């Protein structure tokens, strides 16, 4: 029981911001995330150091903002899939 509890604390939750993206890149990123969110699919992601190991993550929700022409911001939360 203790090892399960310890493992829960080790699962990563990462808030990502993809800032200053053009419309083509925004469309590609949002399409990828939309498909994974709607189907509940996980995907492989490698965070930056010190957590730089390829792991399975899922994204429950994300948001796209367009404050200026051809200047998009995508905010997403990636959560590690528990083992």
C-alpha positions as CSV (number, residue, x, y, z in Angstrom):
1,X,0.0,0.0,0.0
2,X,2.8,2.4,0.9
3,X,4.6,1.8,-2.4
4,X,1.4,2.6,-4.3
5,X,0.9,5.8,-2.4
6,X,4.6,6.8,-3.0
7,X,4.2,6.1,-6.7
8,X,1.1,8.4,-6.9
9,X,3.3,11.3,-5.6
10,X,5.9,10.6,-8.3
11,X,3.5,11.0,-11.2
12,X,4.3,14.1,-13.2
13,X,1.8,16.8,-14.0
14,X,3.3,19.4,-16.4
15,X,1.6,22.7,-17.4
16,X,2.9,23.5,-20.9
17,X,2.6,26.8,-22.9
18,X,3.2,26.8,-26.6
19,X,3.6,30.5,-27.2
20,X,3.9,32.7,-30.4
21,X,2.8,29.9,-32.8
22,X,1.6,30.5,-36.3
23,X,-1.7,29.2,-37.6
24,X,-0.3,26.0,-39.2
25,X,1.6,24.9,-36.2
26,X,-1.3,25.8,-33.9
27,X,-3.6,23.7,-36.1
28,X,-1.3,20.7,-36.0
29,X,-0.8,20.9,-32.2
30,X,-4.5,21.4,-31.4
31,X,-5.5,18.6,-33.8
32,X,-3.1,16.2,-32.1
33,X,-4.3,17.2,-28.6
34,X,-8.0,17.2,-29.6
35,X,-7.8,13.6,-31.0
36,X,-6.0,12.4,-27.8
37,X,-8.4,14.2,-25.4
38,X,-11.6,13.1,-27.1
39,X,-10.5,9.4,-27.2
40,X,-8.7,9.4,-23.9
41,X,-5.5,8.2,-25.6
42,X,-2.1,8.5,-24.1
43,X,1.0,9.5,-26.0
44,X,4.8,9.4,-25.4
45,X,6.3,12.7,-24.3
46,X,9.8,13.5,-23.1
47,X,9.9,16.4,-20.6
48,X,12.9,18.6,-20.1
49,X,15.6,17.8,-17.5
50,X,15.6,16.6,-14.7
51,X,12.6,14.5,-15.8
52,X,13.9,13.8,-19.3
53,X,12.7,10.2,-19.8
54,X,10.2,9.3,-22.4
55,X,6.9,8.4,-20.5
56,X,3.3,8.0,-21.3
57,X,1.1,11.1,-20.7
58,X,-2.4,12.1,-21.4
59,X,-4.0,15.5,-21.8
60,X,-7.5,16.0,-20.4
61,X,-7.9,19.6,-21.7
62,X,-6.1,22.4,-23.5
63,X,-6.9,25.9,-24.5
64,X,-6.0,28.0,-27.6
65,X,-5.9,31.8,-27.5
66,X,-5.3,34.2,-30.4
67,X,-4.5,37.6,-29.0
68,X,-3.1,38.9,-32.3
69,X,-3.1,37.9,-35.9
70,X,-0.9,34.8,-36.5
71,X,0.1,34.8,-32.9
72,X,-1.4,31.8,-31.0
73,X,-0.9,30.5,-27.5
74,X,-1.8,26.9,-26.5
75,X,-1.9,25.9,-22.9
76,X,-2.1,22.3,-21.9
77,X,-1.7,20.1,-18.9
78,X,0.1,16.8,-19.4
79,X,-0.4,14.1,-16.7
80,X,1.7,11.0,-16.5
81,X,-0.2,7.7,-17.0
82,X,0.1,5.7,-13.8
83,X,1.8,2.3,-14.0
